[in-house]
């Protein structure tokens, strides 16, 4: 019997995990979480860009309807991006004519529930809560407009008085344009 018992080793029963095992599991979870958050952040950025592009496209369509109704685009060339965006919203709601005067067309060109607006709901904003920039241009006898989201960083180098826009500047690299 003695010989038999020497062949078997007694292993004490373990309760729980060792510190090394716990650290390894936590490290794996941290690595997987980092990967998942990186992927989700990229998805969020793409969805914000898509939303803003879709809204810029819808505003462009509304601007074309406005031009058909009034014979011109809204003439907005001064003020901050917030002020311009407010005038643009009021124009597309059918409240302002091309020259900025009040009109009673009663024919809104947009439904505000389809767009991102600031908290006061008085001007358009992009998916990053920056005011959209709008400017009317009548250069070289061609009437058009400039519509822009400053993008995630909120920075934009807006067009100069001659209507030229440099998309290659650092401020403009992430901007989303809705040019006519």
Backbone as CSV, one residue per row, in Angstrom:
resi,resn,N_x,N_y,N_z,CA_x,CA_y,CA_z,C_x,C_y,C_z
1,UNK,0.808,-1.178,0.000,0.000,0.000,0.000,0.863,1.258,0.000
2,UNK,1.938,1.151,0.676,2.830,2.288,0.757,3.346,2.670,-0.628
3,UNK,3.647,1.705,-1.389,4.149,1.958,-2.727,3.099,2.647,-3.608
4,UNK,1.891,2.279,-3.466,0.804,2.847,-4.237,0.576,4.313,-3.896
5,UNK,0.606,4.657,-2.670,0.366,6.050,-2.274,1.503,6.963,-2.698
6,UNK,2.703,6.432,-2.875,3.811,7.277,-3.307,3.711,7.604,-4.789
7,UNK,2.925,6.843,-5.527,2.760,7.131,-6.941,1.794,8.302,-7.206
8,UNK,0.940,8.552,-6.302,-0.043,9.634,-6.460,0.409,10.846,-5.675
9,UNK,0.285,11.965,-6.280,0.663,13.209,-5.610,-0.603,13.921,-5.170
10,UNK,-0.516,14.511,-4.091,-1.652,15.243,-3.555,-1.582,16.687,-4.039
11,UNK,-2.620,17.138,-4.707,-2.696,18.525,-5.158,-3.769,19.213,-4.342
12,UNK,-3.382,20.279,-3.664,-4.412,20.970,-2.889,-5.398,21.671,-3.835
13,UNK,-6.619,21.732,-3.436,-7.661,22.347,-4.248,-7.500,23.874,-4.249
14,UNK,-7.560,24.494,-5.480,-7.400,25.940,-5.582,-8.758,26.614,-5.528
15,UNK,-8.818,27.712,-4.809,-10.029,28.537,-4.764,-9.699,29.868,-5.417
16,UNK,-10.320,30.204,-6.558,-10.093,31.481,-7.215,-8.975,31.425,-8.234
17,UNK,-8.577,32.626,-8.685,-7.564,32.768,-9.719,-6.319,33.403,-9.123
18,UNK,-5.217,33.128,-9.741,-3.980,33.754,-9.292,-3.947,35.199,-9.785
19,UNK,-3.099,35.995,-9.198,-2.961,37.392,-9.585,-2.528,37.505,-11.043
20,UNK,-1.666,36.652,-11.480,-1.191,36.665,-12.861,-2.334,36.396,-13.843
21,UNK,-3.191,35.449,-13.518,-4.337,35.152,-14.384,-5.287,36.348,-14.467
22,UNK,-5.545,36.998,-13.342,-6.432,38.167,-13.339,-5.841,39.310,-14.156
23,UNK,-4.554,39.562,-14.020,-3.910,40.624,-14.781,-3.972,40.316,-16.270
24,UNK,-3.768,39.076,-16.651,-3.826,38.692,-18.064,-5.222,38.916,-18.638
25,UNK,-6.248,38.545,-17.904,-7.632,38.731,-18.368,-7.951,40.214,-18.495
26,UNK,-7.540,41.014,-17.512,-7.795,42.454,-17.565,-7.070,43.081,-18.753
27,UNK,-5.860,42.645,-19.031,-5.107,43.173,-20.163,-5.800,42.844,-21.482
28,UNK,-6.295,41.633,-21.618,-7.005,41.241,-22.843,-8.273,42.069,-23.010
29,UNK,-9.011,42.263,-21.933,-10.239,43.066,-21.991,-9.902,44.509,-22.373
30,UNK,-8.833,45.057,-21.815,-8.435,46.433,-22.135,-8.055,46.559,-23.607
31,UNK,-7.338,45.613,-24.131,-6.942,45.649,-25.540,-8.169,45.562,-26.444
32,UNK,-9.076,44.652,-26.146,-10.297,44.517,-26.956,-11.170,45.766,-26.860
33,UNK,-11.250,46.365,-25.680,-12.030,47.599,-25.513,-11.430,48.724,-26.332
34,UNK,-10.113,48.835,-26.322,-9.448,49.873,-27.115,-9.714,49.715,-28.591
35,UNK,-9.673,48.497,-29.062,-9.952,48.234,-30.475,-11.402,48.586,-30.799
36,UNK,-12.330,48.168,-29.939,-13.754,48.430,-30.178,-14.038,49.928,-30.158
37,UNK,-13.451,50.661,-29.220,-13.686,52.100,-29.151,-13.109,52.807,-30.370
38,UNK,-11.968,52.364,-30.846,-11.382,52.946,-32.050,-12.274,52.730,-33.258
39,UNK,-12.822,51.541,-33.375,-13.722,51.231,-34.487,-14.998,52.051,-34.366
40,UNK,-15.566,52.134,-33.155,-16.800,52.890,-32.958,-16.593,54.378,-33.207
41,UNK,-15.425,54.899,-32.833,-15.141,56.308,-33.066,-15.098,56.594,-34.563
42,UNK,-14.506,55.690,-35.332,-14.479,55.849,-36.784,-15.870,55.772,-37.378
43,UNK,-16.713,54.896,-36.849,-18.095,54.778,-37.319,-18.854,56.065,-37.013
44,UNK,-18.649,56.613,-35.816,-19.332,57.854,-35.434,-18.916,58.993,-36.358
45,UNK,-17.627,59.118,-36.630,-17.127,60.171,-37.520,-17.740,60.037,-38.922
46,UNK,-17.788,58.811,-39.435,-18.374,58.596,-40.765,-19.867,58.922,-40.773
47,UNK,-20.574,58.569,-39.708,-22.008,58.854,-39.672,-22.263,60.354,-39.565
48,UNK,-21.408,61.082,-38.818,-21.559,62.534,-38.738,-21.302,63.177,-40.095
49,UNK,-20.294,62.706,-40.796,-20.009,63.232,-42.137,-21.174,62.936,-43.086
50,UNK,-21.704,61.716,-43.023,-22.825,61.344,-43.903,-24.052,62.192,-43.612
51,UNK,-24.352,62.399,-42.335,-25.503,63.214,-41.955,-25.338,64.637,-42.477
52,UNK,-24.163,65.209,-42.283,-23.923,66.579,-42.723,-24.001,66.684,-44.241
53,UNK,-23.418,65.727,-44.961,-23.496,65.737,-46.432,-24.948,65.636,-46.897
54,UNK,-25.727,64.787,-46.242,-27.139,64.639,-46.622,-27.902,65.938,-46.378
55,UNK,-27.622,66.594,-45.253,-28.313,67.848,-44.970,-27.884,68.953,-45.938
56,UNK,-26.599,68.996,-46.270,-26.139,69.981,-47.265,-26.841,69.747,-48.607
57,UNK,-26.991,68.492,-48.981,-27.668,68.157,-50.234,-29.140,68.586,-50.188
58,UNK,-29.801,68.354,-49.065,-31.204,68.761,-48.927,-31.348,70.274,-48.964
59,UNK,-30.401,70.978,-48.352,-30.443,72.442,-48.382,-30.221,72.932,-49.816
60,UNK,-29.327,72.288,-50.539,-29.115,72.648,-51.951,-30.406,72.487,-52.752
61,UNK,-31.121,71.381,-52.512,-32.395,71.173,-53.210,-33.396,72.266,-52.851
62,UNK,-33.440,72.631,-51.569,-34.348,73.694,-51.127,-33.947,75.031,-51.754
63,UNK,-32.647,75.270,-51.876,-32.179,76.507,-52.510,-32.603,76.569,-53.977
64,UNK,-32.581,75.450,-54.665,-33.034,75.431,-56.063,-34.533,75.726,-56.147
65,UNK,-35.315,75.164,-55.229,-36.753,75.463,-55.201,-36.985,76.939,-54.907
66,UNK,-36.200,77.477,-53.990,-36.283,78.902,-53.650,-35.991,79.750,-54.887
67,UNK,-34.934,79.405,-55.617,-34.557,80.156,-56.822,-35.668,80.100,-57.861
68,UNK,-36.301,78.935,-58.014,-37.408,78.818,-58.969,-38.594,79.701,-58.563
69,UNK,-38.830,79.810,-57.264,-39.943,80.623,-56.757,-39.661,82.118,-56.885
70,UNK,-38.445,82.541,-56.497,-38.128,83.971,-56.414,-37.227,84.477,-57.538
71,UNK,-36.705,83.594,-58.369,-35.834,84.013,-59.458,-34.387,84.235,-59.057
72,UNK,-34.047,83.968,-57.818,-32.679,84.154,-57.345,-32.496,83.382,-56.033
73,UNK,-31.241,83.173,-55.678,-30.931,82.579,-54.376,-31.005,83.658,-53.302
74,UNK,-31.101,83.273,-52.028,-31.047,84.291,-50.970,-29.725,85.063,-51.054
75,UNK,-29.811,86.390,-51.029,-28.617,87.233,-51.117,-28.174,87.548,-49.696
76,UNK,-27.249,86.746,-49.202,-26.741,86.885,-47.838,-25.227,86.966,-47.946
77,UNK,-24.669,88.116,-47.640,-23.229,88.292,-47.810,-22.525,88.922,-46.618
78,UNK,-23.204,89.120,-45.524,-22.531,89.733,-44.388,-23.003,89.079,-43.094
79,UNK,-22.202,89.269,-42.074,-22.539,88.726,-40.767,-21.741,87.475,-40.459
80,UNK,-21.853,87.043,-39.223,-21.165,85.834,-38.772,-21.793,84.605,-39.411
81,UNK,-21.136,83.469,-39.257,-21.705,82.217,-39.780,-23.066,81.956,-39.139
82,UNK,-23.200,82.244,-37.843,-24.491,82.057,-37.163,-25.562,82.946,-37.793
83,UNK,-25.237,84.236,-38.002,-26.208,85.176,-38.569,-26.591,84.782,-39.987
84,UNK,-25.606,84.366,-40.775,-25.888,83.941,-42.157,-26.782,82.701,-42.162
85,UNK,-26.481,81.765,-41.256,-27.259,80.537,-41.180,-28.696,80.826,-40.745
86,UNK,-28.865,81.805,-39.851,-30.210,82.213,-39.431,-30.981,82.799,-40.603
87,UNK,-30.333,83.691,-41.369,-30.988,84.288,-42.545,-31.331,83.215,-43.579
88,UNK,-30.432,82.255,-43.751,-30.691,81.174,-44.702,-31.900,80.353,-44.255
89,UNK,-31.945,80.006,-42.978,-33.084,79.242,-42.459,-34.389,80.004,-42.680
90,UNK,-34.395,81.297,-42.323,-35.617,82.094,-42.505,-36.004,82.206,-43.973
91,UNK,-35.013,82.298,-44.854,-35.303,82.351,-46.289,-35.946,81.046,-46.747
92,UNK,-35.380,79.922,-46.315,-35.910,78.629,-46.763,-37.223,78.259,-46.069
93,UNK,-37.537,78.951,-44.999,-38.860,78.783,-44.387,-39.902,79.646,-45.107
94,UNK,-39.465,80.394,-46.151,-40.381,81.214,-46.934,-40.687,82.542,-46.289
95,UNK,-39.844,82.987,-45.349,-40.106,84.235,-44.632,-39.323,85.418,-45.180
96,UNK,-38.237,85.164,-45.923,-37.410,86.242,-46.473,-37.246,86.053,-47.974
97,UNK,-37.362,87.168,-48.713,-37.112,87.138,-50.144,-35.626,87.231,-50.427
98,UNK,-35.225,87.159,-51.692,-33.804,87.176,-52.041,-33.040,88.371,-51.484
99,UNK,-33.668,89.537,-51.407,-32.991,90.721,-50.888,-33.029,90.833,-49.383
100,UNK,-33.636,89.869,-48.714,-33.707,89.890,-47.255,-34.986,90.473,-46.708
101,UNK,-35.835,91.007,-47.573,-37.096,91.580,-47.114,-38.108,90.496,-46.760
102,UNK,-39.014,90.836,-45.856,-40.051,89.885,-45.451,-40.986,89.593,-46.616
103,UNK,-41.365,88.362,-46.718,-42.344,87.941,-47.714,-43.362,87.061,-47.016
104,UNK,-44.482,86.931,-47.616,-45.507,86.064,-47.036,-45.883,84.996,-48.049
105,UNK,-44.862,84.306,-48.531,-45.138,83.280,-49.531,-45.926,82.128,-48.922
106,UNK,-45.721,81.934,-47.613,-46.411,80.818,-46.971,-45.992,79.483,-47.526
107,UNK,-44.919,79.471,-48.287,-44.462,78.255,-48.939,-43.067,77.897,-48.432
108,UNK,-42.982,77.150,-47.325,-41.648,76.776,-46.852,-40.993,75.788,-47.818
109,UNK,-39.713,75.937,-47.977,-38.957,75.079,-48.891,-38.296,73.917,-48.149
110,UNK,-38.407,73.947,-46.823,-37.841,72.888,-45.986,-38.781,72.594,-44.830
111,UNK,-38.572,71.438,-44.212,-39.240,71.086,-42.971,-38.143,71.040,-41.909
112,UNK,-38.200,71.908,-40.925,-37.107,72.019,-39.955,-36.868,70.735,-39.170
113,UNK,-37.851,69.865,-39.084,-37.637,68.612,-38.346,-36.666,67.684,-39.072
114,UNK,-36.382,67.969,-40.331,-35.461,67.139,-41.115,-34.013,67.596,-41.020
115,UNK,-33.742,68.662,-40.246,-32.407,69.253,-40.211,-31.898,69.416,-38.789
116,UNK,-30.567,69.498,-38.687,-29.935,69.794,-37.405,-29.972,71.302,-37.210
117,UNK,-30.572,71.725,-36.103,-30.625,73.142,-35.764,-29.955,73.343,-34.411
118,UNK,-29.551,74.582,-34.133,-28.958,74.857,-32.830,-30.028,74.751,-31.754
119,UNK,-29.619,74.920,-30.505,-30.540,74.735,-29.382,-31.733,75.678,-29.455
120,UNK,-31.499,76.916,-29.877,-32.591,77.891,-29.998,-33.428,77.658,-31.260
121,UNK,-33.014,76.726,-32.102,-33.685,76.380,-33.351,-33.850,77.583,-34.268
122,UNK,-32.791,78.435,-34.312,-32.881,79.585,-35.193,-31.843,79.579,-36.307
123,UNK,-30.978,78.561,-36.348,-30.085,78.440,-37.505,-29.585,77.004,-37.676
124,UNK,-29.157,76.725,-38.929,-28.651,75.401,-39.270,-27.301,75.157,-38.592
125,UNK,-27.089,73.924,-38.147,-25.780,73.498,-37.650,-25.447,72.155,-38.288
126,UNK,-24.162,71.818,-38.285,-23.750,70.519,-38.807,-23.781,69.487,-37.669
127,UNK,-23.319,68.288,-37.934,-23.361,67.209,-36.943,-22.447,67.475,-35.751
128,UNK,-21.542,68.448,-35.874,-20.624,68.796,-34.780,-21.084,70.062,-34.079
129,UNK,-22.304,70.513,-34.382,-22.940,71.676,-33.775,-22.270,72.996,-34.163
130,UNK,-21.693,73.065,-35.355,-21.132,74.306,-35.883,-22.106,74.869,-36.917
131,UNK,-22.256,76.186,-36.913,-23.168,76.830,-37.866,-22.703,76.574,-39.296
132,UNK,-23.662,76.298,-40.175,-23.340,76.184,-41.595,-23.080,77.587,-42.147
133,UNK,-22.191,77.670,-43.105,-21.820,78.954,-43.700,-22.444,79.045,-45.087
134,UNK,-23.111,80.153,-45.341,-23.742,80.391,-46.640,-23.337,81.770,-47.133
135,UNK,-23.054,81.887,-48.416,-22.793,83.187,-49.034,-23.320,83.164,-50.468
136,UNK,-23.919,84.255,-50.873,-24.403,84.436,-52.242,-23.282,85.050,-53.060
137,UNK,-23.186,84.659,-54.302,-22.153,85.221,-55.178,-22.779,85.596,-56.515
138,UNK,-22.412,86.765,-56.997,-22.878,87.228,-58.301,-21.668,87.658,-59.136
139,UNK,-20.606,86.863,-59.070,-19.380,87.192,-59.791,-19.480,86.747,-61.247
140,UNK,-18.929,87.584,-62.098,-18.862,87.285,-63.521,-20.242,87.044,-64.123
141,UNK,-21.269,87.671,-63.545,-22.608,87.569,-64.090,-23.290,86.227,-63.856
142,UNK,-22.667,85.370,-63.074,-23.259,84.068,-62.793,-23.693,84.034,-61.329
143,UNK,-24.978,83.905,-61.103,-25.482,83.882,-59.732,-25.373,82.471,-59.171
144,UNK,-24.708,82.364,-58.059,-24.602,81.081,-57.383,-24.427,81.315,-55.891
145,UNK,-24.126,80.290,-55.163,-23.963,80.408,-53.720,-22.847,79.481,-53.263
146,UNK,-22.474,79.683,-52.045,-21.449,78.885,-51.403,-22.046,78.389,-50.093
147,UNK,-22.058,77.070,-49.879,-22.618,76.473,-48.671,-21.575,75.529,-48.100
148,UNK,-21.306,75.642,-46.796,-20.180,74.925,-46.217,-20.446,74.533,-44.775
149,UNK,-20.007,73.340,-44.411,-19.897,72.932,-43.009,-18.428,73.045,-42.646
150,UNK,-18.096,73.690,-41.526,-16.685,73.787,-41.164,-16.075,72.468,-40.714
151,UNK,-16.860,71.414,-40.623,-16.320,70.098,-40.291,-16.064,69.906,-38.808
152,UNK,-15.435,68.789,-38.443,-15.261,68.441,-37.032,-14.493,69.481,-36.219
153,UNK,-13.501,70.136,-36.811,-12.705,71.080,-36.028,-13.358,72.455,-35.911
154,UNK,-14.400,72.707,-36.669,-15.111,73.972,-36.591,-14.378,75.137,-37.236
155,UNK,-13.256,74.868,-37.875,-12.467,75.928,-38.492,-12.738,75.989,-39.988
156,UNK,-12.791,77.201,-40.496,-12.972,77.359,-41.935,-12.364,78.680,-42.360
157,UNK,-11.721,78.645,-43.478,-11.206,79.847,-44.127,-12.201,80.127,-45.247
158,UNK,-13.149,81.013,-44.984,-14.262,81.228,-45.893,-13.814,81.914,-47.185
159,UNK,-14.648,81.893,-48.195,-14.266,82.485,-49.484,-13.933,83.972,-49.346
160,UNK,-13.039,84.410,-50.182,-12.683,85.823,-50.193,-13.773,86.613,-50.908
161,UNK,-13.631,87.912,-50.901,-14.662,88.760,-51.509,-14.799,88.526,-53.013
162,UNK,-13.770,87.945,-53.648,-13.887,87.660,-55.077,-14.511,86.286,-55.339
163,UNK,-14.962,85.631,-54.272,-15.658,84.354,-54.417,-14.753,83.148,-54.490
164,UNK,-13.449,83.350,-54.366,-12.528,82.219,-54.450,-12.389,81.544,-53.098
165,UNK,-12.317,80.234,-53.123,-12.232,79.411,-51.912,-11.062,78.461,-52.068
166,UNK,-10.200,78.417,-51.075,-9.030,77.550,-51.123,-9.256,76.352,-50.204
167,UNK,-9.639,75.219,-50.771,-9.930,74.024,-49.982,-8.674,73.382,-49.416
168,UNK,-7.498,73.813,-49.858,-6.258,73.177,-49.429,-5.655,73.735,-48.160
169,UNK,-6.202,74.816,-47.592,-5.621,75.360,-46.367,-5.889,74.423,-45.207
170,UNK,-5.079,74.527,-44.151,-5.239,73.652,-42.988,-6.638,73.751,-42.389
171,UNK,-7.191,74.962,-42.343,-8.524,75.146,-41.762,-9.605,74.446,-42.577
172,UNK,-9.353,74.256,-43.861,-10.398,73.756,-44.754,-10.282,72.269,-45.091
173,UNK,-9.260,71.610,-44.629,-9.053,70.214,-45.026,-10.206,69.285,-44.632
174,UNK,-10.882,69.564,-43.527,-11.961,68.673,-43.094,-13.351,69.256,-43.357
175,UNK,-13.438,70.356,-44.097,-14.714,70.964,-44.372,-15.529,70.124,-45.365
176,UNK,-16.833,70.251,-45.235,-17.755,69.591,-46.160,-18.428,70.692,-46.968
177,UNK,-18.324,70.598,-48.265,-18.811,71.662,-49.128,-20.124,71.294,-49.805
178,UNK,-20.924,72.294,-50.000,-22.134,72.170,-50.784,-22.133,73.271,-51.819
179,UNK,-21.187,73.209,-52.738,-21.035,74.266,-53.735,-22.039,74.127,-54.858
180,UNK,-22.473,75.263,-55.353,-23.358,75.250,-56.513,-22.500,75.277,-57.765
